[in-house]
Amino acid sequence: MMRRPPLLLTLGFHGADGLACLSRELAGALVEQDPDLGVEVWSLSDGAAFMDEGFATRPDDAKISVRVARGSRIRFVSWTLGEVLASQHDRLVVVVHANLAPLALGFTARGARYIQVLVGIEVWKRLSPLQTRALERASRLVSISAYSASKFREANPAFADHDAVICHPGLPQGDSDRHAATHVGEAERPFALIVGRMSSEERYKGHDLLLEIWNDVTKRQPDAELVVVGGGDDRNRLEQKARALKLSGSVRFVGQVDDSTLETLYRECAFFIMPSRGEGFGLVFLEAMRAGKLCVGGEGAPSEIIENGVTGFVVAPDDRERLGDLVVELFGKPEKRRAMGAEARRRFEAQFTTARFRERFLSALSRAS
């Protein structure tokens, strides 16, 4: 029987968001597992901006074929029905978001092995009956963080005894000369950097908190600046809040930026900060560490990335006084920033590159065989 390439089901594949980045890393790992087979990707949200409906080869990797649904769930279901008419015996299906998990039922009924990736807030609430049924049939649950796995079990007690392999994501190591901050000086005016989508439905990344402490920061460090990168439907509210707090001279919203500009901001910032209350992982921390920057994050998944006191700091978002004092201290100690940033780069290279992620994920696949 002809072997079928693995199938990756995801909400998005080509975007700059964390889920799309994770999906690309997963696809690369599946190609590495068997380059002769390659991998098929079905993407729900991607559309005509990237390619016509149907399979198309990614120009940067001929082994990855992507099928885009242009946001149509009906199209996704019809593809599934067409596939499961034939046997899926020994085919591997990897689902990257729990909202797509019910589609796996058709594949498992026809003999497929199914891996469910637990990402973030979508599994921190009680699953629907169909989602529960699907995950019960998974060969393996893979979580991007121990924190996410814990929140999943807490919300879904039926899975309290189910093992979930922890597989921290990674990023391409890139050109060390291009990414490492040791080769590029900080900006003349020191700035802290936060990168993330500003969504009215997900106000957990810490934007409000940073605005609320920033006047106190600038009273003690007058030159301190906060640069805010990202878009979203909550950006206008946050900009209005910054104006109301009279932060126009010390907080700068730059919107969404291209990759080159973002790399420059990472290299030139004094440090990266995102005191999030609910991060499933946080690829932006890895981007900062790759650039040789220390990170300040909230409790939860960031504590699995940041080595507290060595590569950055993990702070309880409720402890405003501690957060403010820490920010002031970091602005005032450039040598400490650089030393911890160098440790952050070393930790990235040791734990969070694409190569290390592939090792972790392929190990999880072997345990699901």
N, C-alpha and C positions, 0 to 999 in steps of 0.2 A: 504494500500500500504506500502511495506517495505521501511523504511527510508534509504536513502543513506548517507554515511559519507561525510563530507565536502571534497572538492578537492582543493589542493594547487598546483598551477602551478608556477615553478620557474626555473631560469637559472642554479642554483646550490644549493645543500643542505648539502653536507658533507665537504666542504672546510673551510678554515680559513678566507676567505674574508668576508667583511661586509654583502654582500647580502646573503651568505649562513648562516651566524649567524642570520641575521634577519629572514630568512625562518624557521630556527629551532625554534626561539622564537614564530613565528606565529603558527607553527604546535603545539607547546605546549599549546598555548592559545586555539586553536580549540579543542584540547583534553579535556582541562579543562571545556570548555563549555558543552560538552556531552561525558563523558568518555566511555559510552556504545557504541557510534558510532565510536570513534576514528577519524582518518583522513587519507586520501590518499594523497600522495605527488608524483607529476610528476616532475622529474628533467631533464633538457635538457643536461647539461654538464657532470654530473657525469657518470661514466662508469664502466668498468670491474674491475677497481682498488678497487671498493667498493662492487659490487655484480653483479650477472648476470642480464641480461635484464628481466624485469617482476617485480612483487611485491616481496618485501622481508621485513621482519620485522626488524626494528632497534633493535639491541640487548639491548639498554638502555631504550627502551620504546616500549612495545608490542602493544601499541595503534596507533603507527605511521607506516604506510606501505609506502615504497618508491619504485617508479618505475623509472628506469634510462634509458635515451635515447641514451647515449654514443655520444652525440653531433649531433644526427640525427634529423633535423627538420621534415623530412618526416615521421619518426617514431612518432613524437609528433602529427602531423596532423592525421596520421592513427589511433592513439589511440582516438583522439577527434571524428573522424567520427564513430568509433565503439561505443563510448559512447552515442552519440546523436541519434543513431537509436532508443533508448528507451527514454521514458519521463524522464526529469530532474526536474520535478515539485517539487518546494520547496528545491531543492538541493542548497547548498551554494558552490560557486566557488570563490576562492581568487587567484588573479593573482599578482605576486610580481614584475614583470618588464613589462614596457609598450611594449616591443618588443613581448611579448606573448599575449598582449591584444586581437588581432584579433581572437584567438582561443576561446575567451569567447562568440563570436557571436553565435556559434553553440549551446552552452549551454543555453544562454538566449532565443534563439528561441524555445527551448524545455522546457522553464519554470523555469530555474535556476535563483537564486539570485546571483549577481556578484559584488564582491568587488575588486576595483583596488587600489593597493598600489603604490603611487608615491614615488620614491626613490631619484633619483639624476639627473645626466646630461642627462639621456635618455629622460626626460620629460622637459628639459630646452630648447628644440628646437621644431620647429613646428612638430606636429604629422603627420603621413601619413593619407590619407583618411580612411583607414581601422581601424587604431588605434583610430582616432577621432570618427568614427561610434561606435566602441566598447565602448569607455569611455562614450559616450552619453547615452549608455544603462546600465551603471553601477548603481546599487542600492545605492552605496556609494563610494566616493573617499576618501582614507585615505592617508595622507602624513606624512612622518617621521619627517618633520620639517616645520615650518611656512615659512622658507626661501625657501625650495624646492617648496612649494605650490605657493609662490609668483612668483618664476621664471617660473613655469609651466603656470600660468595665463598670465604672460607677453609674453611668446612665443606663447600662444594659446588663443587669445582674445575671441574665441567662448565660452570659459569656464570661462570668467570673473565673471559671476554671479553664477557659480556652487560652492556649499559649499564643502570644503574638511576638514575632521576632522583631527586635528593634533594629532598624536600618536607617541610621542617620544619612540624610542626603549629602551630596557633595557638589563641587563646582569644578570646571576645568582649571587646572593649575595656572595656565597661561604663561606668558613671558614674565619671568621674575623681574627683569629689568623694567618692564612696562608697568607691572602691578605694584611692586614693592615701594613703600613710601620712603625707604632709605635713599632712593635715588632722586626724589623730588621733595623740595622743602615745603613746609606748611605755608599757607597764605599769610601775607603780612599781618592782616587782622585775624586772630584765631577764631575759628568757628567750630561749633559742634554740629553734627549732621544727623538728621533723621530722614529715612527713606521709607515710604510706604503709602499705600492707597488710603485716602481719606473718605471713608464711607459712613453715611448716616446710620447704617444698620450695624456697623461694626466699629464702634468707638472705643476700642480697647488698646490701641497701639501706643497711647500715651501723649498724643498731641496736646490735648487739653491740659494735662498735668504740666507739661513743659512750659506752655504759655503762662500758666498760673504761677510758676516759680521764677520766671525769667526776670521780672523786675528786681527780685531779691538778689538774683545772681549778678545783675549788672550794677547794683549798688556796691557790691564788693569787688567785682571785676568789670569795670566800666567798658572795656573793649570787647567783652564777650559777645559773640553773635551766634544765633541759631539759624541754620539753613534747612529749609523744609522742602524735600523733593517728593513729588507725586501729585496725582490728580484725584478726582473723585467728587461725588456730589456733596461732600461735607467741606470741601475746601473753602467755599465762600463764607460759610459760618465761622470757620476758624480764622480766616483773614479778618473778618469783622470783629471777632473777639480780640485779636492782636491789636487792632486799631483802638478798640475800646480800652484796652490795658495800656495804651500809649507805648507800644512796642515796635513802632514802625522803623525806628533807627537801630533796632537790635535783633529783629526777627525778619528773615527774608524768605518768602515763598517763591520758588523758582518753577513750580509746575513739573510736568513730565519732561524729561531730558533724554537725549540720545545716549547710546552706550559710551561714546568717547567722553562726553561731558560728565557723565556719572563717574567714570573712572577717575577723571581729574578731580572731582569733588571728594571722592574717597581719599585720593592721595594727599590732597591739600588740607583736609579737615584736621582739627586738633584731635578729635575722637568721635566715635559713633555712639549714638544714644537712642534707645527705643525702649522706654520703661513699660512694656506691654503687660496687659493683664490676661491675655488669652492667646498666646502664640502657639500654633501646633509645632512649629520648628523655628523658622526665621532665616531664610537664605540670605537676607541682607546682612546678617551678622557675619556670614562667611565671606561675603563680598568685601566687607570692611577688613576682616582679618587677612584676607588675601592681599589687601593693599597695605598691610602692616599697621593697622590701627587697633588700639584697644577699644573694647566695647562695653557699654553700660546697658544692661538689660533687666527686665523684670523677672520675678520668680516664675518657675515653670520650665518649659522647654529651653529657654535661653541658658538655664543653669547647666544643661547638658552640653552646651557649646562653649560657654565662657568658663574658664578656670578662674574662679573668684580670687581676686587679689594677685593674680599672675598675668592673665591675658585681658583682664577687665574686671568689672564688678557686677554682681547680681544684687539688686536692691528691691525691697518690697515697695510696690507702687504707692501703698498707703503711707509710707514713711517719707513725707515730703521734706521734712527737715534734713534727714539723712541724704536724700537725693540732692537737695540744693547745696548742702555742704560739700558733697562729693564733686559736683559740677564746678563749684568755685575752686576747690583744691586742684582739680585737673587743669583748669585754665591757668592756674598759677605755677604749675610744675611741668614745664616742657620736657625736661630730661626724664622724668618719670613716665610721661606719655610715650616718649620714644622707646624707652626700655620695655615697657609693657606691650607696645605695638610690635616690637621685634619678636617677643614671645608669642604674640597672637599669630604672626605670620608663620612661626615654626609649628604652632599647634595646627593651623590650617593645613600645612604641608604634610603633617604626620597623620591627620585624622579625617580631613574633610575634602580631599580632592576627588575628582571623578573616579580615579583608579581605586581609591579606598572604598568609595560607595559601591562600585561594581563588585569588588571582592565581597562586601557584606551582602549585597542583593543576590549574587549568584550562589553564595553559601546558603541563603534562605531557600532558594529554589531547589538546591540539592536535598535539603531536609524535607521538602514537600514532595519529593519523587516517590 
